[in-house]
């Protein structure tokens, strides 16, 4: 819609925002009308109309098999569009149109904002299945007529009340029609069932909805007065009510077709099972986070025991081996600590990489500077845990073997997201400016325990590639190429 409006019309950005607000609401108008809606906007030169949005009803058959968005129609071909635009009134005159042997009733509703008509909604009703309407259908049609008059007057949609169509109740979920005093005139079967789940034993018709709802909800002091007002439909609001082990979501829409409050529409949905599953997920998430927290604590306890044991050893080689084990355990603990703070099994790895850098830098024999460039981004836990160990081993190897005692140097970790959209990859480099690799050194065959761990984790567990080469100029460069999931995938 943005592209069509900006390409073909003279509407301002604020006008476009109003149209977006209308489109976020007009599924309700379509369902209540049992009709297709097409939004037509006059072009910049005023000689044509361009269709910028379309909506089909969930409550009846469509009148358009084809997508109408983007169509251009010369002014004069559809007189009712011209009349609605020029006169600023709802136009219902004219005989039904026949489209592919289907009779269609066409109406035009002007879209007004701040006294100006921005465009026209063509409401198209498929008359092939017309029958004697029920009480529900009559209530739907009357409510649709009221909303159409509000659109024509510029009082609907409500500014600042953009609705999430997927999350908000729809007409088919449950509908209640109130009079100006908040008394129920009509309640659909679904609406009545939802209130029965809250504990209502009687019918809703003839009862004050706000007072009835407040009586069914748990007593909460002053909140009851607010609930009475909300459920009476005096203001456009969306809220939830819980009682008798049931939860219903309500949305109130005041009706003011001629500027005077004549009543309200209340849409509602029984969300009891949805909220129950959400609570179960919250409990599950809390349990998983607590598990990660306990694993982190246990790993830190293991590290403390290993550190204590190393201090009591006489063998320098044994003490160093235990210290290496402490760092390996510590790198895994960092990942679990990060996971304990998240709601999913994905982590921002840049923070983990920085903490691993700081932890390993403590063993630096001299004044070696460690730093990171680029970003790792968000990684799955099954990638983050082995990658943190790999990073620990590679950094530890660089700091231990690349520099002499008290020698100054730099170890830099770089990370870049690469690959394709279908096969994204993480490219990691660890480069130092130390003494470099010895002659004949083969990183794929070297028997060093640290390198064995790196090869096993990168190639076996992560399904990636690992290599060590001479850095340009001086030093060593470690290359890691690991497949990952896209950051935006959930």
C-alpha positions as CSV (number, residue, x, y, z in Angstrom):
1,X,0.0,0.0,0.0
2,X,2.8,2.4,0.8
3,X,4.3,2.1,-2.7
4,X,0.9,2.5,-4.5
5,X,-0.1,5.5,-2.4
6,X,3.2,7.3,-2.9
7,X,3.5,6.4,-6.6
8,X,-0.1,7.3,-7.7
9,X,-1.6,9.7,-5.1
10,X,-1.1,13.1,-3.4
11,X,-1.8,11.8,0.1
12,X,0.6,12.9,2.9
13,X,2.4,10.5,5.3
14,X,-0.2,11.3,8.0
15,X,-3.0,10.4,5.5
16,X,-1.2,7.2,4.7
17,X,-1.0,6.4,8.5
18,X,-4.7,6.9,8.7
19,X,-5.3,4.4,5.9
20,X,-3.0,1.9,7.7
21,X,-5.1,2.4,10.8
22,X,-8.3,1.8,8.8
23,X,-6.9,-1.3,7.2
24,X,-5.8,-2.7,10.6
25,X,-9.5,-2.5,11.6
26,X,-11.6,-3.2,8.5
27,X,-11.6,-7.0,8.8
28,X,-14.3,-6.3,11.4
29,X,-16.4,-4.2,8.9
30,X,-15.9,-6.9,6.2
31,X,-17.1,-9.7,8.6
32,X,-20.1,-7.8,9.9
33,X,-21.1,-6.8,6.3
34,X,-20.6,-10.3,4.9
35,X,-18.9,-8.4,2.1
36,X,-15.6,-7.8,0.3
37,X,-13.9,-4.4,0.8
38,X,-11.7,-2.6,-1.7
39,X,-10.1,0.7,-0.9
40,X,-9.9,3.1,-3.8
41,X,-7.9,6.3,-3.7
42,X,-8.0,9.1,-6.4
43,X,-4.7,9.5,-8.3
44,X,-2.6,12.6,-8.3
45,X,-4.2,14.1,-11.5
46,X,-7.7,13.2,-10.3
47,X,-8.6,11.3,-13.5
48,X,-8.4,7.8,-12.1
49,X,-8.7,5.6,-8.9
50,X,-6.1,3.1,-7.7
51,X,-7.0,0.2,-5.5
52,X,-4.5,0.1,-2.6
53,X,-6.0,-2.5,-0.3
54,X,-8.5,-5.4,-0.3
55,X,-10.2,-7.5,2.4
56,X,-12.4,-10.6,2.0
57,X,-14.9,-11.7,4.7
58,X,-14.6,-14.7,7.0
59,X,-18.4,-14.8,7.3
60,X,-19.5,-15.2,3.7
61,X,-18.5,-15.9,0.1
62,X,-16.2,-13.5,-1.7
63,X,-17.3,-11.3,-4.6
64,X,-13.8,-11.1,-6.1
65,X,-11.9,-14.2,-7.1
66,X,-9.0,-12.1,-8.3
67,X,-6.7,-9.7,-6.3
68,X,-7.8,-6.2,-7.0
69,X,-4.8,-4.4,-5.4
70,X,-3.0,-2.2,-7.9
71,X,-5.9,-1.9,-10.4
72,X,-6.5,1.5,-12.0
73,X,-10.0,2.6,-12.9
74,X,-10.8,5.8,-14.9
75,X,-13.1,8.3,-13.1
76,X,-16.6,8.0,-14.5
77,X,-16.6,4.2,-15.0
78,X,-17.9,3.6,-11.5
79,X,-20.3,6.5,-10.7
80,X,-20.9,5.4,-7.1
81,X,-17.2,6.0,-6.4
82,X,-17.4,9.4,-7.9
83,X,-20.6,10.3,-5.8
84,X,-19.1,9.1,-2.5
85,X,-15.8,11.0,-3.1
86,X,-17.4,14.2,-4.3
87,X,-20.4,14.3,-1.9
88,X,-18.8,12.7,1.1
89,X,-21.7,10.4,1.7
90,X,-22.4,6.6,1.7
91,X,-23.9,5.7,-1.7
92,X,-26.2,2.7,-2.0
93,X,-28.1,3.4,-5.1
94,X,-28.0,1.2,-8.2
95,X,-29.0,-2.3,-9.2
96,X,-26.8,-5.3,-8.4
97,X,-23.9,-6.0,-10.7
98,X,-23.4,-9.4,-12.3
99,X,-19.9,-10.8,-12.1
100,X,-19.4,-14.3,-13.6
101,X,-23.1,-15.1,-13.1
102,X,-23.0,-13.9,-9.5
103,X,-25.2,-10.9,-8.4
104,X,-23.2,-8.4,-6.3
105,X,-24.5,-5.5,-4.4
106,X,-22.1,-2.6,-4.4
107,X,-21.9,0.3,-2.0
108,X,-19.4,3.1,-1.6
109,X,-18.2,4.5,1.8
110,X,-16.1,7.6,1.9
111,X,-13.0,7.5,4.1
112,X,-12.8,10.9,5.9
113,X,-10.0,12.3,7.9
114,X,-10.0,15.8,9.4
115,X,-12.9,16.9,7.2
116,X,-11.3,15.6,3.9
117,X,-12.3,12.5,2.0
118,X,-9.1,10.5,1.3
119,X,-10.6,7.7,-0.6
120,X,-13.6,5.4,-1.0
121,X,-14.3,1.9,0.3
122,X,-16.3,-0.2,-2.2
123,X,-18.3,-2.7,-0.2
124,X,-19.3,-5.7,-2.4
125,X,-21.8,-8.3,-1.2
126,X,-22.3,-11.6,-2.9
127,X,-26.1,-12.0,-3.2
128,X,-26.0,-15.6,-4.4
129,X,-26.7,-17.1,-1.0
130,X,-29.1,-14.4,0.3
131,X,-31.7,-15.8,2.7
132,X,-33.9,-14.6,5.5
133,X,-31.4,-13.2,8.0
134,X,-31.2,-14.5,11.5
135,X,-31.0,-12.3,14.7
136,X,-27.2,-12.7,14.6
137,X,-27.0,-11.6,10.9
138,X,-29.3,-8.6,11.5
139,X,-27.1,-7.5,14.5
140,X,-24.0,-7.9,12.3
141,X,-25.5,-5.8,9.5
142,X,-26.8,-3.0,11.8
143,X,-23.3,-2.9,13.5
144,X,-21.7,-2.7,10.1
145,X,-23.9,0.1,9.1
146,X,-23.0,2.0,12.2
147,X,-19.3,1.5,11.6
148,X,-19.7,2.6,8.0
149,X,-21.3,5.8,9.1
150,X,-18.5,6.4,11.5
151,X,-15.9,5.9,8.8
152,X,-17.7,8.4,6.6
153,X,-17.8,10.9,9.4
154,X,-14.1,10.4,10.2
155,X,-14.7,9.0,13.8
156,X,-13.6,5.5,13.0
157,X,-11.0,4.0,13.3
158,X,-9.9,5.4,16.7
159,X,-6.6,7.3,16.6
160,X,-3.9,5.7,18.6
161,X,-5.8,2.4,18.8
162,X,-4.1,0.3,16.0
163,X,-5.2,-3.3,16.4
164,X,-3.3,-6.5,15.9
165,X,-5.8,-8.4,13.8
166,X,-4.2,-11.8,14.7
167,X,-4.3,-11.2,18.5
168,X,-7.6,-9.3,18.9
169,X,-11.1,-11.0,19.1
170,X,-13.0,-11.1,15.8
171,X,-16.7,-11.0,15.2
172,X,-17.0,-14.8,14.8
173,X,-15.3,-15.4,18.2
174,X,-18.1,-13.7,20.0
175,X,-20.1,-10.5,19.7
176,X,-22.3,-8.5,22.2
177,X,-24.3,-5.5,21.2
178,X,-25.0,-3.0,24.0
179,X,-27.3,0.0,24.2
180,X,-26.3,3.5,25.3
181,X,-26.6,2.5,29.0
182,X,-24.4,-0.6,28.6
183,X,-27.3,-3.1,28.7
184,X,-27.0,-6.2,26.5
185,X,-29.3,-6.1,23.5
186,X,-27.9,-9.2,21.8
187,X,-25.2,-11.8,22.6
188,X,-24.0,-14.3,20.0
189,X,-23.9,-18.0,21.0
190,X,-20.1,-17.9,21.2
191,X,-20.2,-14.9,23.5
192,X,-22.7,-16.5,25.8
193,X,-20.6,-19.7,26.0
194,X,-17.6,-17.6,27.0
195,X,-19.5,-16.0,29.8
196,X,-20.9,-19.3,30.9
197,X,-17.3,-20.4,31.3
198,X,-16.7,-17.4,33.6
199,X,-19.5,-18.7,35.8
200,X,-22.6,-17.0,34.4
201,X,-25.7,-19.1,35.0
202,X,-28.3,-16.9,33.2
203,X,-28.7,-15.2,29.9
204,X,-26.9,-12.0,29.1
205,X,-29.7,-10.1,27.3
206,X,-31.2,-7.4,29.5
207,X,-28.3,-7.4,31.9
208,X,-25.8,-4.6,32.4
209,X,-22.6,-6.1,30.9
210,X,-20.2,-4.1,33.0
211,X,-21.8,-5.0,36.3
212,X,-22.3,-8.6,35.3
213,X,-18.6,-8.9,34.3
214,X,-17.4,-7.3,37.5
215,X,-19.5,-9.7,39.6
216,X,-18.0,-12.7,37.7
217,X,-14.4,-11.5,38.1
218,X,-12.5,-11.8,41.4
219,X,-13.1,-8.8,43.7
220,X,-10.2,-6.4,43.4
221,X,-11.4,-3.3,45.2
222,X,-11.3,-0.1,43.1
223,X,-10.5,-2.1,39.9
224,X,-14.1,-3.2,39.9
225,X,-15.3,0.3,39.0
226,X,-12.9,0.5,36.1
227,X,-14.0,-3.0,34.9
228,X,-17.6,-1.9,35.0
229,X,-16.8,1.1,32.8
230,X,-14.6,-0.9,30.4
231,X,-17.1,-3.7,29.9
232,X,-19.9,-1.1,29.4
233,X,-18.1,0.0,26.2
234,X,-17.7,3.7,26.9
235,X,-14.2,3.8,25.5
236,X,-12.3,1.8,22.8
237,X,-10.3,-0.6,25.0
238,X,-9.0,-4.2,25.0
239,X,-8.8,-6.1,28.2
240,X,-9.1,-9.5,29.8
241,X,-11.3,-10.9,32.6
242,X,-10.6,-14.0,34.6
243,X,-13.0,-15.9,36.8
244,X,-14.1,-19.4,37.6
245,X,-11.0,-20.8,36.0
246,X,-11.9,-19.1,32.7
247,X,-10.3,-16.2,30.9
248,X,-12.0,-14.1,28.2
249,X,-10.4,-11.4,26.1
250,X,-12.8,-8.4,25.4
251,X,-12.6,-5.5,23.0
252,X,-15.0,-2.6,23.4
253,X,-15.9,-0.4,20.4
254,X,-18.2,2.6,21.1
255,X,-20.7,3.3,18.4
256,X,-21.3,6.9,17.5
257,X,-22.7,6.8,13.9
258,X,-24.1,10.4,14.0
259,X,-21.9,11.8,16.7
260,X,-24.0,10.6,19.5
261,X,-23.2,7.5,21.6
262,X,-25.9,5.0,20.8
263,X,-24.3,1.9,22.2
264,X,-21.2,-0.4,21.8
265,X,-19.9,-3.5,20.2
266,X,-18.0,-5.9,22.5
267,X,-16.0,-8.5,20.7
268,X,-14.8,-11.3,22.9
269,X,-12.8,-14.6,22.7
270,X,-12.4,-17.4,25.2
271,X,-8.6,-17.5,25.7
272,X,-8.6,-19.9,28.7
273,X,-6.7,-22.7,27.0
274,X,-4.3,-20.2,25.4
275,X,-3.5,-18.6,28.8
276,X,-3.1,-22.0,30.4
277,X,-0.5,-23.0,27.7
278,X,1.3,-19.7,28.1
279,X,1.5,-20.3,31.9
280,X,2.9,-23.8,31.2
281,X,5.5,-22.3,28.9
282,X,6.5,-19.7,31.4
283,X,6.9,-22.4,34.0
284,X,8.9,-24.5,31.6
285,X,11.1,-21.6,30.7
286,X,11.7,-20.8,34.3
287,X,12.6,-24.5,34.9
288,X,15.1,-24.5,32.0
289,X,16.6,-21.2,33.2
290,X,17.0,-22.6,36.7
291,X,18.6,-25.8,35.3
292,X,21.2,-23.7,33.4
293,X,21.8,-21.6,36.6
294,X,22.4,-24.8,38.6
295,X,24.7,-26.3,35.9
296,X,26.7,-23.0,36.0
297,X,27.0,-23.2,39.7
298,X,28.0,-26.8,39.6
299,X,30.6,-26.1,36.9
300,X,32.0,-23.2,39.0
301,X,32.2,-25.6,42.0
302,X,34.1,-28.1,39.9
303,X,36.5,-25.3,38.7
304,X,37.0,-24.2,42.3
305,X,37.9,-27.8,43.3
306,X,40.3,-28.2,40.4
307,X,41.9,-24.8,41.3
308,X,42.3,-25.9,44.9
309,X,43.8,-29.2,43.8
310,X,46.3,-27.5,41.5
311,X,47.6,-25.4,44.4
312,X,48.4,-28.5,46.4
313,X,50.3,-30.2,43.6
314,X,54.1,-30.3,43.5
315,X,54.4,-31.1,39.8
316,X,54.4,-27.9,37.7
317,X,53.2,-29.9,34.7
318,X,50.3,-31.3,36.7
319,X,49.4,-27.9,38.1
320,X,49.3,-26.4,34.6
321,X,47.1,-29.3,33.3
322,X,44.6,-28.6,36.1
323,X,44.6,-24.9,35.4
324,X,43.8,-25.6,31.7
325,X,40.9,-27.8,32.9
326,X,39.7,-24.9,35.0
327,X,39.6,-22.6,32.0
328,X,37.8,-25.2,29.9
329,X,35.1,-25.7,32.6
330,X,34.9,-22.0,33.0
331,X,34.2,-21.4,29.3
332,X,31.2,-23.8,29.5
333,X,30.0,-22.2,32.7
334,X,29.9,-18.8,30.9
335,X,27.5,-20.2,28.3
336,X,25.2,-21.7,30.9
337,X,25.2,-18.4,32.8
338,X,24.1,-16.6,29.7
339,X,21.4,-19.2,28.9
340,X,20.1,-18.9,32.5
341,X,19.2,-15.3,31.7
342,X,17.4,-16.0,28.4
343,X,13.9,-17.2,27.5
344,X,15.1,-19.4,24.7
345,X,18.0,-21.6,23.8
346,X,19.8,-18.9,21.8
347,X,22.5,-16.5,23.1
348,X,24.2,-13.3,22.1
349,X,27.7,-14.8,21.7
350,X,29.6,-11.5,21.6
351,X,29.3,-11.1,25.3
352,X,30.5,-14.7,25.8
353,X,33.5,-14.1,23.5
354,X,34.5,-11.0,25.4
355,X,34.3,-12.9,28.7
356,X,36.3,-15.8,27.4
357,X,38.9,-13.3,26.1
358,X,39.1,-11.7,29.6
359,X,39.4,-15.1,31.3
360,X,42.1,-16.4,29.1
361,X,44.0,-13.1,29.1
362,X,44.7,-13.7,32.8
363,X,47.3,-16.4,31.8
364,X,49.2,-14.0,29.5
365,X,52.9,-14.3,30.2
366,X,53.6,-10.7,29.2
367,X,51.8,-7.5,28.2
368,X,49.7,-9.1,25.5
369,X,46.6,-7.2,24.4
370,X,43.5,-9.1,23.4
371,X,40.6,-7.6,21.4
372,X,37.6,-8.5,19.3
373,X,36.4,-7.1,16.0
374,X,33.2,-7.9,14.1
375,X,30.3,-9.7,15.8
376,X,29.3,-13.3,16.3
377,X,25.6,-12.5,16.7
378,X,23.0,-14.8,18.1
379,X,23.9,-18.5,18.2
380,X,22.0,-21.7,19.3
381,X,23.1,-23.2,22.6
382,X,24.4,-26.3,20.8
383,X,26.7,-24.1,18.8
384,X,27.7,-21.7,21.6
385,X,28.9,-24.3,24.0
386,X,31.4,-26.0,21.8
387,X,32.4,-22.8,20.2
388,X,33.3,-21.2,23.5
389,X,35.5,-24.2,24.3
390,X,37.2,-23.9,20.9
391,X,37.8,-20.2,21.4
392,X,39.2,-20.9,24.8
393,X,41.7,-23.5,23.4
394,X,42.8,-21.4,20.5
395,X,43.3,-18.3,22.6
396,X,45.1,-20.2,25.3
397,X,47.4,-21.8,22.7
398,X,48.2,-18.3,21.2
399,X,49.0,-16.7,24.6
400,X,51.1,-19.6,25.8
401,X,53.1,-20.4,22.7
402,X,53.2,-17.2,20.5
403,X,55.1,-14.9,22.9
404,X,58.1,-15.0,25.2
405,X,58.0,-14.0,28.8
406,X,57.2,-10.3,29.2
407,X,57.0,-9.9,25.5
408,X,54.4,-7.4,24.2
409,X,51.9,-8.5,21.5
410,X,48.4,-8.5,20.2
411,X,45.9,-11.3,19.8
412,X,42.8,-10.4,17.8
413,X,39.6,-12.3,17.4
414,X,37.5,-11.5,14.4
415,X,34.0,-12.7,13.5
416,X,32.0,-12.3,10.3
417,X,28.6,-13.7,9.2
418,X,28.9,-15.1,5.8
419,X,27.6,-17.8,3.4
420,X,24.2,-17.5,1.7
421,X,20.7,-17.0,3.0
422,X,20.0,-20.8,2.7
423,X,23.4,-21.8,4.1
424,X,24.6,-19.1,6.5
425,X,28.0,-19.5,8.1
426,X,30.1,-17.9,10.8
427,X,33.7,-17.2,9.9
428,X,36.0,-16.7,12.9
429,X,39.7,-15.8,12.9
430,X,42.2,-15.7,15.8
431,X,45.4,-13.9,14.8
432,X,48.5,-13.0,16.8
433,X,51.7,-11.2,15.9
434,X,53.9,-13.7,17.8
435,X,56.7,-16.0,16.7
436,X,54.6,-18.0,14.2
437,X,54.3,-21.7,13.5
438,X,57.4,-23.9,13.6
439,X,58.7,-25.4,10.4
440,X,56.8,-28.5,9.3
441,X,53.9,-27.9,11.7
442,X,50.7,-29.6,10.6
443,X,47.7,-28.4,12.6
444,X,45.6,-31.4,11.4
445,X,48.0,-34.0,12.8
446,X,49.6,-32.3,15.8
447,X,49.1,-34.3,19.0
448,X,48.6,-31.4,21.4
449,X,45.5,-32.0,23.5
450,X,44.2,-28.5,22.9
451,X,44.4,-28.9,19.2
452,X,42.8,-32.3,19.4
453,X,39.9,-30.8,21.3
454,X,39.6,-28.0,18.7
455,X,39.6,-30.4,15.7
456,X,37.0,-32.7,17.4
457,X,34.6,-29.9,18.3
458,X,34.9,-27.9,15.0
459,X,34.8,-30.8,12.6
460,X,32.9,-33.4,14.5
461,X,30.3,-31.5,16.6
462,X,29.9,-28.2,14.7
463,X,30.3,-29.6,11.2
464,X,32.8,-26.9,10.3
465,X,36.3,-26.4,9.1
466,X,39.5,-25.6,11.0
467,X,43.0,-24.5,9.9
468,X,46.1,-22.8,11.2
469,X,48.3,-20.8,8.8
470,X,51.1,-18.3,9.0
471,X,49.8,-14.8,9.3
472,X,50.8,-12.1,6.8
473,X,54.0,-10.5,8.1
474,X,54.4,-12.3,11.4
475,X,52.5,-14.6,13.7
476,X,49.8,-17.2,13.4
477,X,46.3,-17.1,12.1
478,X,43.6,-19.6,13.1
479,X,40.6,-20.0,10.7
480,X,37.2,-21.4,11.8
481,X,34.3,-21.8,9.4
482,X,31.1,-23.0,11.1
483,X,27.5,-23.4,9.8
484,X,24.9,-21.5,11.8
485,X,21.2,-20.7,11.8
486,X,20.0,-17.2,10.5
487,X,19.8,-14.7,13.4
488,X,16.2,-13.8,12.6
489,X,14.9,-17.4,12.6
490,X,12.9,-18.4,15.7
